[in-house]
Amino acid sequence: MNTADWRALIEAYLDGRLSAEAFTRRFLEAYQPDGRAPRAISELQVVVEAFEADVTAAMEDSQVNDDELRRAAQNALAELRDTNDGPPRPQPQTFDRARAREDVRRFSFQMSGCAGAGCVIAIAWLALCLLQINFVSDYVQHQTGLSAFTAAFIGFFLAFVPIVGNLLAFLDATQFRGWTTLFAAIVFFAAPFVTMLTGWSRWRRYRN
């Protein structure tokens, strides 16, 4: 899309011809993160993705406030119009309070995008870590006869060793806890891999 197309899309939303959800869908379908979009569009993309995340996290009968999205769209439209009206005017290299506030607002939107599924992923990862520490410590105590404190100290560090911690927890679950092999494999191998992969994918999405 060229600058005129972006302007037309934003104007359709601001004029009420497109709902916030429809604008978000069309914007994300058209946006390509290849560096060729105008700067105003790249900055607006962060806010649009944050709004999409809020809509996804909301209940079906809930309405998401789009005031922030509308303000960001107005700012982007104004910048696109200024760009078309002539070459950009030189700006003094001084601290821009308005731009700093906008950067902070954009960062808060990125964090809010992580607040839904991202928090669930983080909680699941923490729960798996605690469970793995407990099982590894129990396995060390069973195999060495050490005291519970000493076994817990050693198990804490072993639990975070890739593959080793997962394997020891798996062995404890199947040999001493009565877990089935399949269930133990899902908890200590598949689940950590899925949470790590999902978290990494979301981090790359919001980083870009």
VOBA-1610 file (N, C-alpha, C; in pm, whole numbers, padded with zeros to 5 digits, always signed):
BEGIN
Met+00084-00120+00000Met+00000+00000+00000Met+00087+00124+00000Asn+00043+00226-00077Asn+00116+00352-00076Asn+00056+00444+00030Thr+00115+00564+00039Thr+00071+00658+00142Thr-00076+00695+00127Ala-00121+00713+00003Ala-00261+00749-00020Ala-00356+00639+00028Asp-00317+00514+00006Asp-00401+00402+00051Asp-00411+00397+00203Trp-00297+00420+00269Trp-00299+00421+00415Trp-00387+00535+00467Arg-00375+00651+00403Arg-00458+00764+00445Arg-00606+00732+00429Ala-00642+00669+00318Ala-00782+00636+00292Ala-00835+00537+00397Leu-00752+00441+00434Leu-00794+00342+00532Leu-00816+00408+00669Ile-00722+00493+00709Ile-00734+00559+00839Ile-00853+00654+00840Glu-00873+00727+00731Glu-00986+00820+00724Glu-01119+00745+00731Ala-01126+00627+00671Ala-01249+00549+00677Ala-01282+00510+00821Tyr-01180+00479+00898Tyr-01202+00446+01040Tyr-01242+00569+01119Leu-01169+00678+01101Leu-01198+00799+01178Leu-01333+00860+01141Asp-01377+00841+01016Asp-01506+00894+00973Asp-01623+00804+01014Gly-01594+00688+01071Gly-01700+00599+01113Gly-01746+00501+01008Arg-01679+00498+00894Arg-01717+00403+00789Arg-01663+00263+00815Leu-01568+00253+00905Leu-01515+00124+00948Leu-01516+00119+01100Ser-01554+00005+01154Ser-01544-00013+01299Ser-01397-00031+01337Ala-01371-00018+01466Ala-01233-00035+01513Ala-01182-00175+01482Glu-01269-00275+01498Glu-01227-00413+01472Glu-01199-00434+01323Ala-01288-00379+01237Ala-01266-00394+01092Ala-01141-00321+01048Phe-01118-00202+01104Phe-00996-00127+01071Phe-00872-00205+01113Thr-00877-00262+01233Thr-00762-00340+01282Thr-00734-00458+01191Arg-00839-00529+01151Arg-00821-00645+01064Arg-00759-00606+00930Arg-00814-00500+00867Arg-00763-00458+00736Arg-00622-00402+00747Phe-00595-00331+00856Phe-00461-00273+00875Phe-00356-00384+00884Leu-00382-00484+00968Leu-00284-00592+00987Leu-00270-00679+00863Glu-00378-00691+00785Glu-00367-00766+00660Glu-00280-00693+00558Ala-00285-00560+00561Ala-00211-00481+00462Ala-00067-00452+00506Tyr-00043-00452+00638Tyr+00088-00411+00688Tyr+00192-00521+00663Gln+00304-00481+00608Gln+00416-00571+00585Gln+00540-00517+00657Pro+00595-00594+00754Pro+00710-00543+00830Pro+00841-00552+00752Asp+00843-00488+00633Asp+00964-00495+00550Asp+01038-00361+00545Gly+00994-00265+00627Gly+01063-00137+00632Gly+01021-00038+00526Arg+00926-00077+00437Arg+00886+00014+00331Arg+00765+00100+00368Ala+00696+00065+00475Ala+00581+00144+00518Ala+00628+00276+00577Pro+00549+00384+00564Pro+00586+00512+00626Pro+00606+00497+00777Arg+00687+00585+00831Arg+00716+00577+00973Arg+00590+00586+01058Ala+00497+00673+01017Ala+00373+00689+01091Ala+00295+00558+01097Ile+00298+00480+00989Ile+00227+00353+00985Ile+00296+00250+01074Ser+00429+00249+01073Ser+00502+00156+01159Ser+00476+00184+01306Glu+00464+00312+01342Glu+00435+00347+01480Glu+00290+00312+01516Leu+00200+00332+01423Leu+00060+00299+01447Leu+00040+00148+01459Gln+00123+00070+01392Gln+00109-00075+01393Gln+00119-00132+01535Val+00204-00070+01620Val+00218-00117+01757Val+00086-00101+01832Val+00022+00012+01815Val-00104+00039+01883Val-00215-00052+01829Val-00214-00074+01698Val-00316-00161+01637Val-00303-00303+01691Glu-00180-00354+01701Glu-00161-00490+01753Glu-00204-00499+01898Ala-00177-00393+01976Ala-00219-00392+02115Ala-00371-00395+02126Phe-00439-00319+02040Phe-00585-00319+02040Phe-00639-00457+02001Glu-00576-00520+01902Glu-00618-00654+01862Glu-00604-00752+01977Ala-00495-00739+02054Ala-00475-00828+02169Ala-00582-00805+02274Asp-00620-00678+02296Asp-00725-00649+02393Asp-00859-00707+02348Val-00888-00697+02220Val-01014-00752+02167Val-01016-00904+02183Thr-00903-00968+02155Thr-00895-01113+02167Thr-00912-01158+02311Ala-00855-01080+02405Ala-00861-01117+02546Ala-00997-01088+02607Ala-01075-00996+02549Ala-01204-00958+02605Ala-01308-01066+02580Met-01411-01065+02664Met-01523-01157+02645Met-01602-01115+02521Glu-01679-01208+02466Glu-01753-01181+02344Glu-01855-01070+02363Asp-01911-01059+02484Asp-02012-00957+02506Asp-01953-00828+02562Ser-01823-00817+02563Ser-01757-00697+02613Ser-01712-00610+02497Gln-01706-00481+02521Gln-01659-00387+02422Gln-01526-00329+02467Val-01433-00321+02376Val-01300-00268+02407Val-01297-00121+02369Asn-01253-00037+02460Asn-01244+00106+02434Asn-01136+00133+02330Asp-01171+00207+02224Asp-01076+00234+02117Asp-01029+00379+02114Asp-01042+00449+02230Asp-01000+00590+02232Asp-00852+00605+02200Glu-00770+00518+02257Glu-00625+00528+02233Glu-00592+00496+02088Leu-00661+00398+02033Leu-00641+00364+01892Leu-00682+00481+01803Arg-00792+00546+01837Arg-00838+00660+01756Arg-00738+00776+01763Arg-00685+00803+01882Arg-00586+00912+01894Arg-00460+00880+01814Ala-00416+00753+01822Ala-00297+00715+01747Ala-00322+00725+01596Ala-00443+00688+01552Ala-00476+00698+01410Ala-00480+00844+01365Gln-00532+00933+01449Gln-00534+01075+01416Gln-00392+01131+01403Asn-00304+01091+01494Asn-00165+01136+01487Asn-00096+01085+01361Ala-00121+00958+01328Ala-00060+00900+01209Ala-00111+00970+01083Leu-00241+00999+01079Leu-00298+01066+00963Leu-00240+01206+00946Ala-00225+01276+01057Ala-00166+01410+01050Ala-00023+01405+00999Glu+00052+01305+01043Glu+00191+01293+00997Glu+00198+01256+00850Leu+00106+01170+00805Leu+00104+01135+00664Leu+00068+01255+00577Arg-00022+01340+00624Arg-00058+01459+00548Arg+00058+01557+00540Asp+00130+01571+00652Asp+00246+01659+00652Asp+00353+01609+00556Thr+00369+01478+00549Thr+00469+01421+00460Thr+00434+01448+00314Asn+00305+01439+00282Asn+00263+01462+00143Asn+00267+01608+00104Asp+00257+01696+00204Asp+00254+01839+00173Asp+00391+01895+00140Gly+00495+01822+00160Gly+00627+01873+00128Gly+00733+01798+00204Pro+00860+01831+00178Pro+00968+01761+00248Pro+00962+01790+00397Pro+01004+01697+00479Pro+00999+01717+00623Pro+01090+01831+00666Arg+01037+01910+00758Arg+01114+02023+00807Arg+01213+01976+00912Pro+01334+02036+00915Pro+01432+01994+01016Pro+01382+02023+01156Gln+01406+01929+01244Gln+01363+01942+01382Gln+01485+01966+01472Pro+01471+02052+01569Pro+01583+02076+01660Pro+01613+01952+01743Gln+01739+01928+01765Gln+01783+01810+01840Gln+01774+01839+01989Thr+01652+01851+02039Thr+01630+01875+02181Thr+01535+01768+02234Phe+01524+01762+02364Phe+01438+01662+02426Phe+01292+01694+02396Asp+01223+01601+02339Asp+01083+01618+02299Asp+00995+01548+02402Arg+00931+01626+02487Arg+00849+01568+02593Arg+00729+01495+02535Ala+00667+01553+02433Ala+00550+01489+02372Ala+00587+01354+02312Arg+00702+01350+02242Arg+00746+01224+02182Arg+00782+01122+02289Ala+00840+01169+02399Ala+00875+01078+02508Ala+00750+01018+02570Arg+00645+01102+02588Arg+00520+01049+02642Arg+00459+00947+02547Glu+00470+00974+02417Glu+00416+00880+02318Glu+00492+00748+02321Asp+00626+00755+02340Asp+00705+00632+02348Asp+00665+00550+02470Val+00642+00619+02584Val+00600+00548+02705Val+00464+00485+02685Arg+00373+00557+02619Arg+00239+00503+02593Arg+00248+00381+02502Arg+00335+00389+02401Arg+00351+00276+02308Arg+00406+00154+02382Phe+00501+00178+02473Phe+00558+00068+02550Phe+00452+00003+02639Ser+00365+00088+02699Ser+00260+00033+02784Ser+00164-00051+02703Phe+00139-00015+02576Phe+00052-00095+02492Phe+00116-00229+02462Gln+00248-00229+02440Gln+00316-00356+02415Gln+00306-00447+02536Met+00320-00389+02655Met+00310-00470+02775Met+00168-00522+02796Ser+00068-00438+02765Ser-00070-00483+02781Ser-00100-00596+02684Gly-00034-00597+02567Gly-00053-00706+02474Gly-00003-00838+02529Cys+00095-00831+02619Cys+00149-00951+02679Cys+00072-00994+02803Ala-00016-00906+02850Ala-00080-00931+02979Ala-00178-01047+02974Gly-00234-01077+02858Gly-00332-01185+02850Gly-00267-01321+02847Ala-00246-01371+02727Ala-00185-01504+02713Ala-00043-01506+02765Gly+00026-01391+02757Gly+00165-01386+02804Gly+00176-01419+02952Cys+00083-01366+03033Cys+00086-01394+03176Cys+00057-01541+03203Val-00034-01599+03127Val-00065-01741+03143Val+00058-01825+03113Ile+00130-01788+03007Ile+00252-01861+02971Ile+00355-01850+03081Ala+00371-01728+03136Ala+00470-01707+03241Ala+00435-01786+03366Ile+00306-01788+03403Ile+00264-01863+03522Ile+00284-02013+03500Ala+00251-02060+03381Ala+00270-02202+03351Ala+00418-02240+03357Trp+00504-02151+03303Trp+00648-02178+03306Trp+00701-02182+03450Leu+00653-02088+03534Leu+00695-02087+03673Leu+00649-02212+03746Ala+00524-02253+03721Ala+00473-02373+03786Ala+00553-02496+03745Leu+00589-02506+03619Leu+00668-02619+03572Leu+00807-02619+03636Cys+00866-02501+03650Cys+00999-02491+03714Cys+00993-02539+03858Leu+00892-02492+03933Leu+00879-02533+04073Leu+00855-02683+04084Leu+00770-02736+03996Leu+00743-02879+03998Leu+00868-02959+03966Gln+00945-02911+03869Gln+01065-02984+03830Gln+01169-02980+03941Ile+01183-02866+04010Ile+01276-02857+04123Ile+01238-02958+04231Asn+01108-02965+04260Asn+01061-03057+04363Asn+01090-03202+04328Phe+01064-03239+04202Phe+01083-03378+04161Phe+01231-03413+04151Val+01312-03321+04102Val+01456-03348+04092Val+01516-03363+04232Ser+01475-03277+04326Ser+01525-03287+04464Ser+01485-03420+04526Asp+01362-03463+04500Asp+01315-03591+04553Asp+01395-03707+04495Tyr+01427-03699+04366Tyr+01504-03805+04301Tyr+01646-03812+04359Val+01707-03694+04381Val+01842-03691+04438Val+01842-03752+04577Gln+01740-03721+04656Gln+01732-03775+04792Gln+01714-03927+04790His+01631-03975+04700His+01610-04120+04691His+01737-04194+04648Gln+01812-04134+04557Gln+01929-04202+04503Gln+02052-04190+04591Thr+02063-04084+04669Thr+02185-04060+04746Thr+02165-04076+04896Gly+02041-04068+04943Gly+02018-04077+05087Gly+02055-03951+05162Leu+02075-03842+05093Leu+02108-03716+05158Leu+01989-03661+05233Ser+02014-03562+05317Ser+01904-03498+05389Ser+01818-03419+05291Ala+01697-03388+05335Ala+01605-03317+05248Ala+01660-03180+05209Phe+01724-03110+05303Phe+01778-02978+05273Phe+01890-02986+05169Thr+01983-03080+05190Thr+02095-03094+05097Thr+02046-03137+04959Ala+01952-03231+04956Ala+01898-03276+04828Ala+01825-03163+04757Ala+01753-03079+04834Ala+01683-02965+04773Ala+01782-02864+04716Phe+01893-02843+04786Phe+01994-02749+04739Phe+02055-02797+04607Ile+02091-02925+04603Ile+02149-02981+04480Ile+02044-02986+04368Gly+01923-03027+04404Gly+01816-03038+04305Gly+01779-02906+04242Phe+01791-02798+04319Phe+01758-02665+04265Phe+01845-02633+04143Phe+01974-02662+04154Phe+02064-02631+04043Phe+02051-02733+03929Leu+02034-02861+03965Leu+02020-02962+03860Leu+01894-02942+03778Ala+01790-02891+03842Ala+01662-02874+03772Ala+01671-02778+03655Phe+01765-02684+03660Phe+01777-02584+03555Phe+01880-02622+03447Val+01940-02741+03461Val+02031-02789+03357Val+01947-02849+03244Pro+01957-02795+03122Pro+01873-02846+03012Pro+01888-02997+02996Ile+01779-03061+02969Ile+01768-03206+02947Ile+01791-03284+03077Val+01900-03252+03149Val+01930-03326+03272Val+01819-03308+03374Gly+01778-03183+03396Gly+01671-03158+03492Gly+01541-03223+03450Asn+01509-03214+03322Asn+01386-03276+03274Asn+01390-03428+03292Leu+01506-03488+03261Leu+01518-03633+03270Leu+01508-03681+03415Leu+01574-03611+03508Leu+01568-03653+03648Leu+01428-03641+03704Ala+01359-03532+03668Ala+01220-03516+03713Ala+01131-03625+03654Phe+01156-03658+03528Phe+01080-03765+03462Phe+01102-03899+03533Leu+01226-03928+03568Leu+01256-04055+03636Leu+01191-04060+03773Asp+01194-03949+03845Asp+01132-03947+03978Asp+00981-03969+03966Ala+00920-03905+03867Ala+00775-03917+03850Ala+00734-04060+03816Thr+00811-04126+03733Thr+00774-04262+03689Thr+00817-04370+03787Gln+00929-04349+03858Gln+00980-04453+03948Gln+00928-04443+04091Phe+00907-04317+04138Phe+00872-04299+04279Phe+00736-04234+04303Arg+00677-04174+04200Arg+00549-04105+04219Arg+00432-04180+04156Gly+00460-04284+04080Gly+00353-04362+04019Gly+00290-04299+03896Trp+00358-04202+03834Trp+00305-04140+03712Trp+00324-04236+03594Thr+00233-04225+03499Thr+00252-04301+03376Thr+00363-04237+03293Thr+00423-04314+03207Thr+00533-04263+03124Thr+00487-04151+03033Leu+00368-04168+02974Leu+00317-04066+02881Leu+00290-03934+02952Phe+00224-03941+03068Phe+00191-03818+03141Phe+00317-03747+03188Ala+00414-03823+03238Ala+00539-03763+03284Ala+00614-03699+03168Ala+00612-03762+03051Ala+00680-03706+02934Ala+00615-03576+02890Ile+00481-03571+02897Ile+00410-03449+02859Ile+00447-03335+02954Val+00447-03364+03085Val+00471-03259+03185Val+00615-03209+03182Phe+00712-03298+03171Phe+00851-03258+03188Phe+00929-03242+03057Phe+00870-03279+02945Phe+00939-03259+02817Phe+00855-03174+02722Ala+00732-03217+02695Ala+00649-03145+02598Ala+00605-03008+02649Ala+00554-03002+02772Ala+00501-02876+02825Ala+00609-02767+02834Pro+00730-02794+02888Pro+00832-02689+02889Pro+00870-02642+02749Phe+00877-02735+02654Phe+00912-02696+02517Phe+00805-02606+02457Val+00677-02641+02478Val+00567-02561+02422Val+00564-02422+02483Thr+00576-02411+02616Thr+00572-02280+02681Thr+00691-02194+02638Met+00809-02256+02626Met+00926-02180+02583Met+00910-02131+02440Leu+00861-02217+02350Leu+00843-02180+02211Leu+00737-02072+02197Thr+00626-02084+02269Thr+00519-01984+02262Thr+00566-01850+02316Gly+00636-01850+02428Gly+00687-01725+02483Gly+00786-01658+02390Trp+00872-01736+02327Trp+00970-01680+02234Trp+00900-01620+02113Ser+00796-01687+02064Ser+00723-01636+01947Ser+00655-01504+01980Arg+00593-01493+02098Arg+00528-01368+02136Arg+00629-01257+02156Trp+00747-01292+02212Trp+00850-01190+02232Trp+00897-01135+02098Arg+00916-01223+02000Arg+00958-01176+01867Arg+00851-01091+01801Arg+00724-01128+01823Arg+00616-01052+01762Arg+00613-00909+01814Tyr+00623-00890+01945Tyr+00616-00756+02002Tyr+00747-00680+01988Arg+00856-00754+01972Arg+00984-00688+01950Arg+00991-00627+01811Asn+00928-00696+01714Asn+00928-00647+01577Asn+00818-00546+01552
//
